[in-house]
Amino acid sequence: MGSRRTTGEKIFSIFNIIFLTLLSLVFILPVWHVLMASISDPDILQANSGLALRPWGQPTFGGYQFVLSNKNIIRAYGNTIVYVVGATAFSMFITILAAYGLSRKDLYFRKPLLFLLTFTMIFSGGLIPTYMVVKGVGMIDTMWALIIPGTVSVYNIIVMRTSFSTIPDGLLEAAKIDGAGHLRILLQVVLPVSKAVLAVIVMFYAIRNWNAWFNASIYLQKRRDLFPLQLSLREIILQTSNNSLVTESSDPGAIDRYRPLVKYSTIMISVLPMLVVYPFIQKYFVSGVMIGSIKG
């Protein structure tokens, strides 16, 4: 028979339930508000303020029609997908190689290399030197400016390296005895048993690249056709170039009427992919991060 819970444990459980419920509401309500506002009547939406718990007026998908019929937004959406897939794949390639090398105890200069990587977490070149390097190699106004700079996160390398270090040495030695080289060991032994941490790091990189807009605002000076979705979303919110963010067939009155609706609709469209993907990756988060933090 299980032991009965004490009064203190019951009070603690009740407190946890109440606290976590309130915390969940804090996170859910803003998303729910944006969702309800995005399908509200545009005239009533402009006349009201505050939290929208249900659509104001007759529900409409006019804002989504404006966004999805806009060539600039659709192009920006496609650009973002290219940046996320390309940058995440490149980042994972470099991170996996660096983490595997640093996890091997027989690597020459292992500790100095790890120190140099850790040093960059505290000190960096800064914005201006980085811009000068990107300009010097001719990546201004190109997609590469959003993929190559800032490719690797040292924190992610350390987490993955720590995870690789927990793999039993006997397993790696057995692969070596069978004639496997480092590449084969990495692909057929290390990576298959590290799915949890790989899923976590992929999600970290994907979310970072999906939300990125600052580098695009600096490096894409003349190529609006290369703008990512988040930069176009920023322009909508700041109302800096609204005329380019609506369809050519829209009249000025319709633009002013639908502008708030377009903002909310664009936000929902931009966060929807992450909301869909996250539940499938979430189960790996706790195990993946914990695996990468147990052993130093």
Protein Blocks (a to p, Z undefined) as FASTA:
>chain_A
ZZdddfklmmmmmmmmmmmmmmmmmmmmmmmmmmmmmmccfklmmmpgcjdfbdehjddf
klmmmmmmpmklmmmmmmmmmmmmmmmmmmmmmmmmmmmmmmpmklghklmmmmmmmmmm
mpcgbjmlmmmmmmmnopgoiaklmmmgokbafklmmmmmmmmmmpcfklmmmmmmnopa
fklmmmmmmmmmmmmmmmmmmmmmmmmmmmpmklmmmmmmmlmmlpcfklmmmmmmnopa
lmlmccfkbcfklmmmmmmmmmmmmmmmmmmmmmmmmmmmmmmmmmmmmmmmmpZZ
